[in-house]
């Protein structure tokens, strides 16, 4: 029988009374689509709307021209499985018009084919049209021939505009029939990038694109750095954990801690500040006003750091959990559009003038690798699936489930020296955000006695009913008044992951417990509850506390709703995919995607373990072997798949001798330059055994090493390079061709900055291990009888 629990003796430390949000402004922005447009996209002062309801776009940057065309499909499938709703991509002018008037749209430059393929995966597209892109590209993506002309780029110089008009005409010709109003996936176009003091020029660029025939609902421009954005464009923002563009004396950039607080400040004055000052001569004082009226436009982002690139002089080590915590902080701060840069790494192009990365030789403050553009993104340069692909997917599944409601909510930011918190709410419901996360360089402690009293429309919800300790290094978003099928979840100390309808008509609501925080669920009013829990009453409401550890079988039953409470490790394996005849919840310890309704596993280990809910009746397998169990007591089908994936160790070379060239400096900020003299490098010939790659979908040579700079060559051509920064170096060897490694030694005296966790680095060069990592491809298909 339920019992009545006593109320807390004191008021919660965090007491928040929220006013009902005012209705958003409408019709004041030159954005959106005409009434009557199918699935109409509109922009209010609070959010982007689709079909008359708020939406919460989730965008990841993927550069088609920096990926082999044959890998587009897999990368887009992983993006979709990761919970993205759209992809953004630069159109790099230098790649498409290498010689004046000679446009190329073939091979992996086929923009139209990439956009169409994204649409086939159910992804919208944001086209970042330039003309200037940055993207760590040579001359910011400008072709060399442009800079030799007597025109002033990035201004309304008539000669420059004539060239832009031609470029935009070619781009728009590739995109005809693919815009949202035409039934295609293109929803937005970005004008230029990181242009700070030319609002008239940005407005001109939109006009030129429209004159070329492009009609999209959303026109954007990057708003950070105090940029002056015209009223005809939606400003979009950035946030990074660290920056390679800082000086080598900078331990942790001053901008970074800001992004682990909840804050309604959208701008970041330091992203790309070195380029702004060195190339554009523009500096912005701290405290500068970034927009005339922030409340006029929704809080949208396009460059939440999905990782971080490295430069020769400074090599950040942004972790996967750093990325997830930063993204969470932006949702709590009021973001209604999550955009990541990068979501998939790639490889820098080579053109007629050589490598196409930014460098001191092309007037930039930084030397970056000549080939790799891995960015330690959720999806790596060669398709590696990393932990933040899973950590971000947890947030994205939540946004898929409740993003429409969240986008309509306003954010109230609080916090003190003890705890950082925020509340996003509408008139009757919302989420309480709290965090104790900051990167390991400056970690935050655990916080005791965490409890909130949130008043909405005169009703106060106290959560949890008794104070708890929030462990160090976590971030939470606890629901308040979450509607269920026949009840209301008044509060929970677990986070919404997803919800779906089961075969019996009941809804399954999946919650994620936070390690170290007891799970308490409070159901409004009386409720019949079954499952591994104790049940009491508190203020007339039903209080449920778990008596079992969260897991994939920990289910609390209410009338019409089953609450599945997962632990964090299990939640990291959760996908929601439309496969095997319907939408299903998948738990997989290896990456999975959907393809034409089939479930595709991309194993990196010989065995993959999956649980599928609702359980399919039967499965067929291609590319591996399967052991399929029937549905267990909680409805899961447990599946084990074996394949030829896995690690093949290679012989490790003995002690290596190498001579480092003398360090040099260059560029407009006199920073350390990447060495170009490899005559003294240690050379390691790596023979790729045929058996190590045969039958693999992809094969990567993983080099665990320490040193300074490494490059991999085939027939004298550099196919990959690596500025050592603490992580392994992956080289694609799927084709089975041998490679030669040239490795320069580390010298502490040079002064290169690496993360403190990697110090001290021994002088010299050492290869700790070499191995082939085989990635498989296994497809599970519903049998005819099952379908």
VOGU-3710 file (C-alpha; in Angstrom, 3 decimals, decimal comma):
1> xxxxxxxxxx> 0,000/0,000/0,000  1,201/3,467/-0,768  2,259/5,603/2,179  2,508/9,377/2,575  6,121/10,643/2,605  7,004/13,730/4,668  7,785/17,005/2,958  11,294/18,487/3,055  11,934/20,514/6,175  13,377/23,407/4,185
11> xxxxxxxxxx> 12,711/24,967/0,837  14,844/23,710/-2,071  18,015/25,657/-2,715  16,822/26,454/-6,235  13,326/27,957/-6,340  12,133/29,172/-9,724  8,822/30,823/-10,516  8,214/31,048/-14,243  5,861/33,383/-16,043  3,850/32,134/-18,978
21> xxxxxxxxxx> 5,928/32,886/-22,101  4,617/35,547/-24,418  3,513/34,413/-27,849  6,341/34,544/-30,403  6,417/37,302/-32,981  5,396/36,343/-36,507  5,628/37,830/-39,950  8,456/40,228/-39,132  11,256/38,311/-40,865  11,814/37,987/-44,640
31> xxxxxxxxxx> 12,145/34,223/-44,241  9,885/31,223/-44,651  7,439/30,099/-47,292  4,127/31,303/-48,611  0,889/30,122/-47,096  -0,326/26,951/-48,758  3,154/25,513/-49,297  3,210/21,817/-48,440  4,945/21,227/-45,098  5,343/24,980/-44,885
41> xxxxxxxxxx> 8,508/26,253/-43,165  8,152/29,498/-41,217  10,381/31,406/-38,805  9,075/33,071/-35,683  11,054/34,981/-33,104  11,315/31,734/-31,114  11,706/28,827/-33,505  11,580/27,357/-36,969  8,141/25,899/-37,679  7,101/23,178/-40,102
51> xxxxxxxxxx> 3,569/22,360/-41,045  2,263/24,820/-38,470  4,174/23,424/-35,490  7,564/24,219/-33,953  10,421/22,012/-35,172  13,886/21,388/-33,750  16,340/20,880/-36,632  19,554/18,930/-35,982  22,240/19,532/-38,609  25,664/17,996/-39,119
61> xxxxxxxxxx> 28,380/19,324/-41,422  29,454/16,774/-44,067  31,637/17,858/-46,988  30,824/15,800/-50,063  33,934/17,021/-51,894  36,206/15,769/-49,103  34,766/12,250/-49,091  35,073/9,480/-51,683  31,785/9,343/-53,557  31,429/5,641/-52,819
71> xxxxxxxxxx> 31,318/6,443/-49,094  28,580/9,068/-49,253  25,813/6,522/-48,737  27,283/5,031/-45,564  28,148/8,416/-44,078  24,648/9,746/-44,688  23,142/6,533/-43,286  25,199/6,952/-40,091  24,135/10,608/-39,908  20,485/9,605/-40,143
81> xxxxxxxxxx> 20,951/6,820/-37,592  22,689/9,353/-35,339  19,520/11,397/-35,207  20,353/14,215/-37,611  17,452/15,770/-39,464  19,674/17,581/-41,958  23,203/17,932/-43,263  25,109/21,085/-44,148  27,849/21,213/-46,739  30,278/23,761/-48,128
91> xxxxxxxxxx> 30,386/24,333/-51,863  34,138/24,970/-52,180  34,628/27,329/-55,113  38,243/26,227/-55,640  37,113/22,642/-56,192  34,347/23,440/-58,646  36,042/26,139/-60,748  39,752/25,291/-60,675  40,250/27,368/-63,840  38,182/30,444/-64,589
101> xxxxxxxxxx> 35,039/29,457/-66,459  35,794/25,704/-66,238  33,256/24,241/-63,802  33,416/20,653/-62,554  30,525/18,710/-61,028  31,809/15,178/-61,622  32,901/12,408/-59,239  32,781/13,496/-55,618  32,074/17,060/-56,796  28,561/16,059/-57,881
111> xxxxxxxxxx> 26,634/18,365/-55,570  23,309/17,429/-57,114  23,848/13,710/-56,550  24,881/14,331/-52,929  21,777/16,411/-52,221  19,547/13,805/-53,855  21,164/11,019/-51,831  20,694/12,984/-48,617  17,033/13,332/-49,492  16,766/9,598/-50,063
121> xxxxxxxxxx> 18,028/9,123/-46,506  15,322/11,448/-45,220  17,746/14,279/-44,513  17,232/17,942/-45,315  20,155/19,931/-46,726  21,703/23,307/-45,888  23,883/24,531/-48,753  26,731/26,760/-47,574  27,245/28,523/-50,899  30,189/30,739/-50,052
131> xxxxxxxxxx> 31,691/32,298/-52,101  34,197/32,300/-49,202  33,987/29,293/-46,939  37,041/29,055/-44,701  36,707/25,398/-43,636  40,500/25,302/-43,236  40,687/25,425/-47,029  43,406/27,179/-49,057  42,436/30,853/-49,426  39,189/30,048/-47,618
141> xxxxxxxxxx> 38,002/28,089/-50,634  38,707/30,827/-53,184  40,384/29,557/-56,373  43,925/30,805/-56,894  43,047/32,549/-60,151  40,487/34,746/-58,395  43,133/36,288/-56,157  45,204/37,278/-59,194  42,385/39,445/-60,591  42,021/43,203/-59,968
151> xxxxxxxxxx> 38,873/42,772/-57,857  38,164/43,109/-54,135  36,666/39,833/-52,910  33,925/39,717/-50,302  32,647/43,163/-51,179  30,148/44,632/-53,626  32,951/45,319/-56,107  31,130/44,932/-59,468  33,930/42,822/-60,931  33,782/40,420/-58,003
161> xxxxxxxxxx> 29,981/40,273/-58,091  30,099/39,291/-61,764  32,205/36,275/-60,817  29,910/35,415/-57,895  26,892/35,741/-60,170  28,458/33,152/-62,501  29,325/30,850/-59,580  25,861/31,083/-58,044  24,282/30,483/-61,418  26,218/27,241/-61,764
171> xxxxxxxxxx> 25,368/26,142/-58,216  21,690/26,893/-58,573  21,598/25,017/-61,894  22,782/21,940/-59,983  20,025/22,354/-57,420  17,000/22,898/-59,670  14,030/20,851/-58,540  15,634/20,018/-55,185  14,389/22,834/-52,968  11,821/22,260/-50,243
181> xxxxxxxxxx> 9,024/24,002/-52,117  9,746/21,737/-55,093  9,482/18,628/-52,931  13,250/18,335/-52,456  15,469/18,344/-49,365  17,083/21,815/-49,547  15,716/23,993/-46,752  18,429/26,633/-46,352  21,338/28,462/-47,929  24,166/30,201/-46,094
191> xxxxxxxxxx> 25,738/33,308/-47,555  29,535/33,557/-47,251  31,033/32,648/-43,850  32,470/34,607/-40,949  32,000/37,951/-42,662  31,832/40,512/-39,896  31,576/44,041/-41,276  29,894/43,791/-44,676  26,145/43,461/-44,017  25,289/45,087/-47,329
201> xxxxxxxxxx> 27,409/42,527/-49,155  25,714/39,646/-47,334  22,356/41,059/-48,377  23,623/41,342/-51,948  24,646/37,683/-51,959  21,129/36,574/-51,063  19,769/38,776/-53,833  22,196/37,259/-56,369  21,235/33,725/-55,340  17,549/34,554/-55,696
211> xxxxxxxxxx> 18,139/36,165/-59,069  19,855/32,937/-60,128  16,631/31,106/-59,289  17,192/29,760/-55,794  14,111/29,928/-53,541  14,596/28,482/-50,059  12,718/29,214/-46,839  15,806/29,846/-44,714  18,669/32,190/-45,553  21,459/32,303/-42,976
221> xxxxxxxxxx> 24,764/33,952/-42,161  27,245/33,233/-39,385  26,637/35,624/-36,528  29,621/35,109/-34,241  32,457/37,521/-33,715  30,141/40,489/-33,427  29,131/40,037/-37,055  26,834/42,589/-38,610  24,105/40,445/-40,146  21,461/42,114/-42,321
231> xxxxxxxxxx> 17,798/41,691/-41,487  17,321/39,485/-44,565  19,466/36,704/-43,087  19,065/34,561/-39,961  22,218/34,732/-37,789  23,519/31,332/-36,704  26,101/30,757/-33,994  29,013/28,615/-32,884  30,536/27,150/-29,718  33,790/25,218/-29,419
241> xxxxxxxxxx> 35,458/23,400/-26,544  38,917/24,492/-27,671  40,576/26,040/-30,690  43,629/25,195/-32,752  43,663/28,856/-33,787  44,858/29,979/-30,346  48,556/30,672/-29,669  50,793/27,867/-28,412  51,080/29,687/-25,078  47,314/29,364/-24,482
251> xxxxxxxxxx> 46,528/26,505/-22,129  42,730/26,714/-22,393  41,114/29,532/-24,388  39,173/32,073/-22,371  36,103/31,463/-24,532  35,869/27,762/-23,719  34,513/27,757/-20,136  31,616/29,964/-21,240  30,179/27,097/-23,232  29,818/24,858/-20,183
261> xxxxxxxxxx> 27,516/27,373/-18,511  23,894/27,927/-19,403  23,721/31,359/-20,955  21,412/33,347/-23,176  24,459/35,011/-24,770  24,638/33,600/-28,288  27,846/35,101/-29,595  31,448/34,010/-29,253  33,912/36,741/-30,089  36,954/34,455/-30,292
271> xxxxxxxxxx> 36,043/31,802/-32,879  38,254/32,561/-35,856  39,480/35,755/-34,190  42,985/35,190/-35,553  41,704/35,186/-39,152  39,408/38,110/-38,478  42,344/40,180/-37,297  45,098/38,833/-39,584  43,153/38,680/-42,854  40,295/41,135/-42,420
281> xxxxxxxxxx> 41,797/43,652/-40,005  38,660/43,477/-37,858  38,792/43,292/-34,058  35,826/43,256/-31,708  35,978/44,422/-28,122  34,710/42,261/-25,282  31,114/43,104/-24,441  30,235/44,196/-27,970  26,545/43,995/-28,814  26,105/41,284/-31,436
291> xxxxxxxxxx> 22,526/41,854/-32,494  20,236/44,822/-32,340  17,391/42,585/-31,152  18,179/39,033/-30,064  14,540/38,434/-29,218  13,593/39,000/-32,859  15,163/35,782/-34,092  15,398/32,211/-32,801  18,601/30,923/-31,191  20,091/28,819/-33,981
301> xxxxxxxxxx> 23,546/27,262/-34,204  25,532/25,919/-37,134  28,953/25,255/-35,602  28,786/23,486/-32,287  32,183/21,858/-32,289  31,720/18,201/-33,127  35,421/17,813/-32,294  38,427/19,960/-33,127  41,059/20,139/-35,834  44,750/20,513/-35,004
311> xxxxxxxxxx> 47,363/22,967/-36,229  51,096/22,408/-36,135  51,673/24,863/-33,297  48,627/23,881/-31,197  46,938/20,481/-31,002  43,796/20,337/-28,841  42,433/17,059/-27,507  38,683/17,625/-27,331  36,967/14,552/-25,878  33,705/12,960/-26,874
321> xxxxxxxxxx> 32,107/13,821/-23,534  33,239/17,442/-23,915  31,255/17,635/-27,160  28,124/16,094/-25,643  28,231/18,407/-22,604  28,629/21,496/-24,777  25,687/20,469/-26,971  23,548/19,829/-23,880  24,441/23,270/-22,491  23,205/24,938/-25,680
331> xxxxxxxxxx> 19,849/23,159/-25,481  19,482/24,323/-21,900  20,457/27,831/-22,972  17,635/28,036/-25,484  18,985/26,703/-28,776  16,241/25,646/-31,156  18,575/24,422/-33,897  21,564/22,221/-33,118  24,224/22,406/-35,855  27,572/20,579/-35,604
341> xxxxxxxxxx> 30,871/21,314/-37,301  32,150/18,792/-38,227  29,824/15,789/-38,003  31,915/13,748/-40,427  35,606/14,254/-41,041  37,127/14,105/-44,503  40,315/14,523/-46,500  41,728/17,793/-47,814  41,716/18,011/-51,594  44,697/18,355/-53,917
351> xxxxxxxxxx> 44,439/20,783/-56,821  46,571/22,078/-59,644  48,444/24,302/-57,195  49,034/21,453/-54,759  47,423/20,766/-51,438  44,350/22,846/-50,638  44,610/23,328/-46,872  45,107/26,649/-45,145  48,771/27,314/-44,382  51,388/29,926/-43,707
361> xxxxxxxxxx> 52,287/29,655/-47,391  48,832/30,952/-48,309  48,863/33,781/-45,788  47,072/32,092/-42,901  48,081/32,205/-39,228  48,031/28,393/-38,974  49,636/25,398/-40,647  47,192/22,478/-40,588  47,719/18,948/-41,949  47,939/18,747/-45,720
371> xxxxxxxxxx> 45,526/15,827/-46,102  43,618/14,800/-43,006  40,541/16,754/-42,009  39,361/14,225/-39,461  38,429/16,887/-36,875  37,873/14,053/-34,375  34,264/14,301/-35,513  31,541/11,822/-34,462  32,219/10,127/-37,809  35,915/10,077/-38,626
381> xxxxxxxxxx> 37,761/10,806/-41,835  37,401/7,163/-42,881  33,966/6,513/-41,387  35,134/5,621/-37,871  32,129/5,741/-35,526  33,112/7,377/-32,265  31,648/7,668/-28,786  30,143/11,124/-29,337  28,090/9,735/-32,229  26,339/7,728/-29,504
391> xxxxxxxxxx> 26,315/10,415/-26,799  24,823/12,970/-29,184  22,323/10,433/-30,491  20,859/10,218/-26,979  20,144/13,949/-27,131  18,851/13,716/-30,693  16,410/10,903/-29,878  15,042/13,090/-27,099  14,697/16,010/-29,520  12,930/13,755/-32,021
401> xxxxxxxxxx> 10,552/12,739/-29,243  9,857/16,091/-27,616  11,706/18,687/-29,698  8,528/20,321/-30,978  7,479/21,117/-27,430  11,007/22,094/-26,411  11,375/24,500/-29,339  8,324/26,406/-28,118  9,741/26,736/-24,591  11,705/29,707/-23,334
411> xxxxxxxxxx> 14,861/29,360/-21,270  15,476/30,790/-17,814  19,126/30,625/-16,875  20,347/30,463/-13,299  23,226/29,002/-11,398  25,746/30,022/-8,818  29,120/28,891/-7,565  27,555/25,660/-6,349  25,477/24,546/-9,328  24,819/25,595/-12,907
421> xxxxxxxxxx> 21,173/25,219/-13,925  18,502/26,376/-16,339  14,814/25,728/-16,941  13,112/25,548/-20,328  9,351/25,700/-20,021  6,080/26,802/-21,530  2,919/27,575/-19,579  2,537/24,110/-18,082  5,574/21,895/-18,583  9,295/21,912/-19,186
431> xxxxxxxxxx> 12,739/20,582/-18,301  15,179/21,365/-15,512  18,790/21,375/-16,706  21,750/21,043/-14,375  25,418/20,329/-14,971  28,607/19,601/-13,098  30,538/19,019/-16,302  33,627/20,863/-17,418  36,602/19,386/-19,297  39,242/17,519/-17,318
441> xxxxxxxxxx> 41,569/20,497/-17,426  39,251/22,330/-15,018  36,773/19,802/-13,651  33,828/20,736/-11,449  33,042/18,941/-8,182  29,944/17,001/-7,229  27,120/19,056/-5,743  25,198/17,926/-2,657  21,602/18,706/-1,737  20,370/19,306/-5,271
451> xxxxxxxxxx> 16,652/20,021/-5,365  14,455/22,384/-7,371  11,045/23,924/-6,818  9,611/24,998/-10,160  6,355/26,936/-10,242  4,381/26,857/-13,487  0,929/28,477/-13,713  0,709/28,556/-9,924  1,582/24,872/-9,487  4,899/24,099/-7,777
461> xxxxxxxxxx> 6,742/20,904/-8,685  9,514/19,927/-6,276  12,098/17,613/-7,793  13,312/15,376/-6,514  11,083/15,079/-3,447  14,234/14,758/-1,321  17,592/16,366/-2,165  20,193/14,288/-4,018  23,873/14,568/-4,837  24,647/15,372/-8,453
471> xxxxxxxxxx> 27,948/13,594/-9,195  30,885/15,364/-10,780  31,043/15,415/-14,557  27,368/14,945/-15,444  24,630/16,930/-17,143  20,918/16,246/-16,793  17,595/17,438/-18,184  14,802/16,313/-15,873  11,222/16,483/-17,195  8,468/18,422/-15,464
481> xxxxxxxxxx> 4,843/17,502/-16,261  5,679/15,199/-19,170  2,410/13,971/-20,740  1,986/10,198/-20,895  -0,779/8,172/-22,521  -3,160/8,349/-19,526  -1,060/10,058/-16,887  1,367/12,925/-16,388  4,913/12,301/-15,278  5,128/15,180/-12,843
491> xxxxxxxxxx> 8,881/14,830/-12,438  11,707/12,368/-12,882  15,383/12,185/-12,010  15,972/10,366/-15,276  16,123/11,815/-18,767  13,791/11,265/-21,702  15,422/9,175/-24,415  12,587/8,185/-26,743  9,052/6,843/-26,941  7,265/4,548/-29,367
501> xxxxxxxxxx> 4,037/2,588/-29,663  4,133/-1,129/-28,919  2,208/-3,814/-30,749  -0,440/-3,987/-27,991  -1,134/-0,263/-28,335  0,633/0,775/-25,164  3,338/3,422/-25,377  6,916/2,720/-24,378  8,671/5,700/-22,834  12,405/5,171/-22,471
511> xxxxxxxxxx> 14,301/7,089/-19,792  18,024/7,199/-19,063  19,224/7,155/-15,479  22,314/9,162/-14,562  25,025/7,062/-12,975  25,080/7,852/-9,276  21,640/9,516/-9,127  18,750/7,458/-7,664  15,798/7,219/-10,020  12,610/8,805/-8,700
521> xxxxxxxxxx> 9,451/9,068/-10,805  6,509/11,137/-9,623  3,184/10,509/-11,352  0,516/13,163/-10,958  -2,326/11,972/-8,729  -3,023/8,358/-7,855  -1,698/5,659/-10,188  -1,493/1,874/-10,192  2,176/0,955/-10,564  3,834/-2,410/-11,045
531> xxxxxxxxxx> 7,491/-3,234/-11,470  10,734/-3,173/-9,492  9,929/-0,145/-7,345  8,589/1,110/-4,059  5,500/3,286/-4,230  4,586/6,084/-1,813  2,510/9,251/-2,022  3,689/12,822/-1,711  1,279/15,754/-1,787  -1,361/13,566/-3,389
541> xxxxxxxxxx> 0,959/12,315/-6,112  2,441/8,858/-6,690  6,179/8,587/-5,985  8,017/5,658/-7,564  11,592/4,765/-6,579  13,435/1,961/-8,337  14,529/-1,061/-6,352  16,422/-2,556/-9,309  19,375/-1,176/-11,201  18,475/0,552/-14,468
551> xxxxxxxxxx> 18,873/-1,843/-17,402  17,172/-2,946/-20,589  14,745/-5,057/-18,520  13,902/-2,483/-15,826  10,297/-1,620/-16,634  7,735/0,248/-14,544  4,163/-0,276/-15,747  1,445/2,362/-15,582  -1,948/2,246/-17,193  -1,215/2,625/-20,921
561> xxxxxxxxxx> 2,508/3,351/-20,485  5,589/1,263/-19,856  8,554/3,195/-18,540  11,831/1,524/-19,499  14,714/2,909/-17,433  18,146/2,328/-18,970  21,570/2,818/-17,480  23,843/5,206/-19,355  25,996/2,515/-20,978  22,905/0,835/-22,405
571> xxxxxxxxxx> 21,422/4,165/-23,522  24,624/4,804/-25,484  23,748/1,723/-27,554  20,185/2,820/-28,301  18,923/3,582/-31,808  15,432/4,151/-33,164  15,292/3,001/-36,780  12,592/2,208/-39,306  13,721/-1,328/-40,084  12,308/-4,805/-40,558
581> xxxxxxxxxx> 8,833/-3,528/-41,353  8,339/-0,851/-38,689  9,982/1,610/-36,330  11,972/-0,286/-33,717  14,167/0,388/-30,720  17,586/-1,200/-31,265  20,307/-1,718/-28,680  23,573/-2,467/-30,481  27,162/-2,663/-29,278  28,355/-2,103/-32,844
591> xxxxxxxxxx> 27,270/0,737/-35,163  24,033/0,145/-37,075  22,163/1,977/-39,821  19,014/1,502/-41,867  19,055/0,798/-45,605  15,858/0,229/-47,597  14,176/-1,068/-44,448  17,004/-3,479/-43,650  19,152/-3,290/-40,526  22,829/-2,896/-41,429
601> xxxxxxxxxx> 25,552/-3,625/-38,878  29,020/-2,129/-39,342  31,004/-4,287/-36,911  34,544/-3,548/-35,779  34,683/-6,682/-33,595  34,090/-10,343/-34,519  30,859/-10,455/-32,499  28,014/-7,955/-32,444  25,194/-8,128/-29,899  21,790/-6,596/-30,539
611> xxxxxxxxxx> 18,428/-6,386/-28,852  15,410/-5,461/-30,987  12,033/-4,211/-29,740  9,397/-5,030/-30,849  10,952/-8,386/-31,669  10,830/-9,406/-35,350  9,521/-12,872/-36,023  12,527/-14,056/-38,020  15,620/-12,692/-39,721  17,872/-13,472/-42,659
621> xxxxxxxxxx> 21,519/-12,435/-42,701  23,988/-11,427/-45,391  27,676/-10,886/-44,647  27,871/-12,843/-41,415  26,268/-15,508/-39,301  23,404/-15,040/-36,909  22,125/-16,605/-33,738  18,589/-15,384/-33,086  16,752/-15,990/-29,840  13,036/-15,622/-29,458
631> xxxxxxxxxx> 11,505/-12,699/-27,626  12,326/-12,634/-23,931  9,908/-11,812/-21,114  10,261/-8,078/-21,736  9,721/-8,367/-25,494  13,303/-8,045/-26,761  14,702/-10,253/-29,499  18,347/-10,954/-28,593  20,614/-11,346/-31,601  24,282/-12,281/-31,884
641> xxxxxxxxxx> 25,997/-11,746/-35,231  29,486/-12,972/-36,087  31,568/-11,650/-38,966  35,158/-11,332/-40,142  35,553/-7,916/-38,523  38,279/-7,344/-35,987  41,898/-6,412/-35,411  44,852/-7,969/-37,241  48,150/-7,051/-35,532  51,207/-6,333/-37,658
651> xxxxxxxxxx> 54,873/-6,486/-36,716  55,953/-3,445/-34,721  59,177/-1,848/-35,928  62,154/-1,716/-33,593  63,809/1,467/-32,287  63,678/4,297/-34,788  66,177/7,061/-35,404  65,157/10,374/-36,892  66,471/13,908/-37,154  64,145/16,864/-36,815
661> xxxxxxxxxx> 64,577/19,866/-39,081  65,154/23,178/-37,345  61,882/24,807/-36,283  60,675/27,779/-38,275  57,911/30,320/-37,898  55,667/31,980/-40,425  52,313/33,410/-41,316  50,885/36,763/-40,269  51,052/35,873/-36,557  54,563/34,366/-36,589
671> xxxxxxxxxx> 53,514/30,930/-35,363  55,420/27,652/-35,576  55,388/26,300/-39,115  54,905/22,666/-40,066  58,157/21,065/-41,250  58,456/20,308/-44,949  61,886/18,644/-44,849  61,461/14,904/-44,272  65,012/13,957/-45,293  65,832/13,030/-41,693
681> xxxxxxxxxx> 62,551/11,225/-41,007  62,389/7,640/-39,807  60,996/5,474/-42,586  58,768/2,463/-41,937  57,597/0,282/-44,824  54,266/-1,325/-43,964  53,275/-4,342/-46,029  49,516/-4,894/-46,006  48,824/-8,657/-45,967  46,188/-9,590/-48,521
691> xxxxxxxxxx> 44,390/-11,692/-45,947  44,136/-8,763/-43,585  41,875/-6,760/-45,902  40,172/-9,425/-48,024  36,455/-9,590/-47,365  36,376/-6,448/-45,225  34,007/-3,636/-46,097  36,767/-1,238/-45,044  40,223/-1,694/-43,576  42,213/0,878/-41,625
701> xxxxxxxxxx> 45,865/0,798/-40,676  45,994/2,099/-37,112  49,318/3,561/-36,026  49,856/4,048/-32,292  52,891/6,270/-32,052  54,569/9,301/-30,542  56,544/11,882/-32,468  55,890/15,177/-34,196  54,638/14,840/-37,774  53,965/11,697/-39,752
711> xxxxxxxxxx> 52,939/11,130/-43,310  51,958/8,056/-45,293  53,074/7,698/-48,903  52,198/5,527/-51,856  54,301/5,804/-54,998  55,795/8,975/-53,582  52,400/10,649/-53,038  51,275/11,692/-49,569  47,928/10,026/-48,968  47,621/10,802/-45,260
721> xxxxxxxxxx> 49,383/12,880/-42,617  49,194/13,322/-38,883  50,313/15,919/-36,387  50,733/13,767/-33,301  48,447/14,949/-30,505  47,788/11,851/-28,442  45,336/9,920/-30,590  46,011/7,054/-32,963  46,501/7,713/-36,661  44,181/5,830/-39,041
731> xxxxxxxxxx> 45,062/5,312/-42,699  42,618/3,783/-45,183  44,171/0,617/-46,673  40,981/-0,981/-47,967  42,591/-1,346/-51,393  45,389/-3,460/-49,868  48,258/-1,343/-51,177  51,406/-1,066/-49,061  52,330/2,262/-47,483  55,520/3,901/-46,287
741> xxxxxxxxxx> 55,437/5,949/-43,118  57,783/8,899/-42,702  57,963/10,023/-39,088  59,623/13,098/-37,637  60,643/13,079/-33,978  59,146/15,033/-31,131  61,324/17,730/-29,591  59,987/19,399/-26,487  62,211/22,400/-27,132  60,217/23,274/-30,272
751> xxxxxxxxxx> 57,364/24,507/-28,099  54,403/22,796/-29,775  51,357/22,757/-27,483  49,658/19,441/-26,739  47,021/18,638/-24,157  48,323/18,418/-20,564  47,116/14,807/-20,351  49,672/13,911/-23,037  52,645/15,542/-21,305  55,488/14,973/-20,926
761> xxxxxxxxxx> 56,109/13,601/-24,402  59,490/11,888/-24,774  61,757/13,356/-27,413  62,235/11,148/-30,437  59,869/8,899/-32,350  58,334/5,593/-31,350  55,803/3,268/-32,977  54,018/1,381/-30,239  51,805/-0,782/-32,431  50,580/-1,310/-35,985
771> xxxxxxxxxx> 47,352/-3,137/-36,757  44,747/-3,533/-39,466  41,247/-2,804/-38,221  38,696/-4,627/-40,333  35,206/-3,111/-40,530  32,500/-5,467/-41,709  29,067/-5,058/-43,203  26,246/-7,372/-42,173  22,661/-6,894/-43,351  19,673/-8,252/-41,427
781> xxxxxxx> 16,474/-8,651/-43,414  13,019/-9,714/-42,282  12,054/-13,036/-43,815  9,054/-13,195/-46,119  7,049/-14,907/-43,390  8,049/-12,209/-40,869  7,078/-9,418/-43,243
//
